[in-house]
Amino acid sequence: MSKKVKRHKNIEIHLEPDGFSVHTIELSIQLSQSEWHRCKQSLYDEQIRTGDHIVYPDRQCMECHICTKYADAGIRIRLEKVTGNKDHSKYFVRMVVNPRKLIYPQSDYLGILPPEEDNIELLEKTFRHQFHKSPFEKELRKYYLTRVDLCTNIRCDNKQVFRELVRLLRKTAKEQEEG
């Protein structure tokens, strides 16, 4: 009769000292039909005037447009027309912002930004400056915060255990989406 031998190894998993941080945020603002059309037309007019390809129709949504003008500043913009019942439409501008990239465009590491008050104030100031002469609302406070992606750095001294941890986290996220 064989005997099973189990080995126990101490494996440590640590959160890095920087704790939790903000990776990306999504901001949304609802516009009137005329404001939305004016914003869209302004972008297409600038594209014609400069020859830069900064706006194009979204292939997944016939009434939506993608603006790439601010991508180097860490901002992805989508102009959305959402049609409801009886042709009642709502118009939105949605921005996915990498705050660190917006505040520190020359930084080597484009990752996380500690959610400290100084960083929030700097984000607001930089946002206002970025959209000063644009068709978009420049006051951050007028947008709704519709999504915040938080992140943290984890250190594990065993590659196999770390892979299992990531697998379990993904599984948990999928189960929550399905539930």
C-alpha positions, 0 to 999 in steps of 0.5 A, a space after each residue: 500500500 502506497 502512502 501519499 506525501 503532501 508537501 506544504 510550502 509557505 507561499 506569500 501573497 502581498 499587496 504592494 505598499 502603494 495600495 489601491 489606485 485609480 487606473 481609468 475612469 469613465 465620464 458621461 454627460 448628456 447633451 441636447 440634440 443641437 449641442 450633440 450635433 454642434 459638437 460632432 460637426 465641429 470635430 468633422 469640420 476640424 478634420 476637414 480643415 486640418 486633414 487629421 483623422 480625428 473622428 469617424 463613425 463607430 462601426 458597431 453603432 450607426 449613430 455613434 462617433 469615435 473621437 481620437 483627437 485626445 488619445 495621446 492625452 489618455 482620453 478616448 471619446 465616444 459620441 452616442 445617440 441612444 434611440 428609445 421608444 417612439 424615436 425619443 433619442 438621448 445624446 451623450 458624450 462618454 470619455 474613458 480617461 487614464 488620469 495618470 496619462 492625462 496629468 503626466 503625459 511624458 511619464 514612462 509608466 502609464 499605470 495607476 494614480 493614487 486617489 489623493 486629493 492633490 491628484 484629483 485637483 490636478 486632474 481637474 485642472 489638467 482636464 479643464 486645460 485640455 478641453 479649453 478650446 474644444 467642442 467638449 465641456 471643460 468643467 469636470 464637475 459637469 460630467 457624471 462619473 459612470 465607471 472607476 477601474 481600480 487596481 493594485 499591485 500584487 506580489 507572489 513568490 510562486 508563479 504557479 500560485 499567482 497564475 491560479 490566483 489570476 484564474 480564480 479572480 477571472 472566474 469570480 468576475 465572470 460568475 458575477 457578470 452572469 449572475 
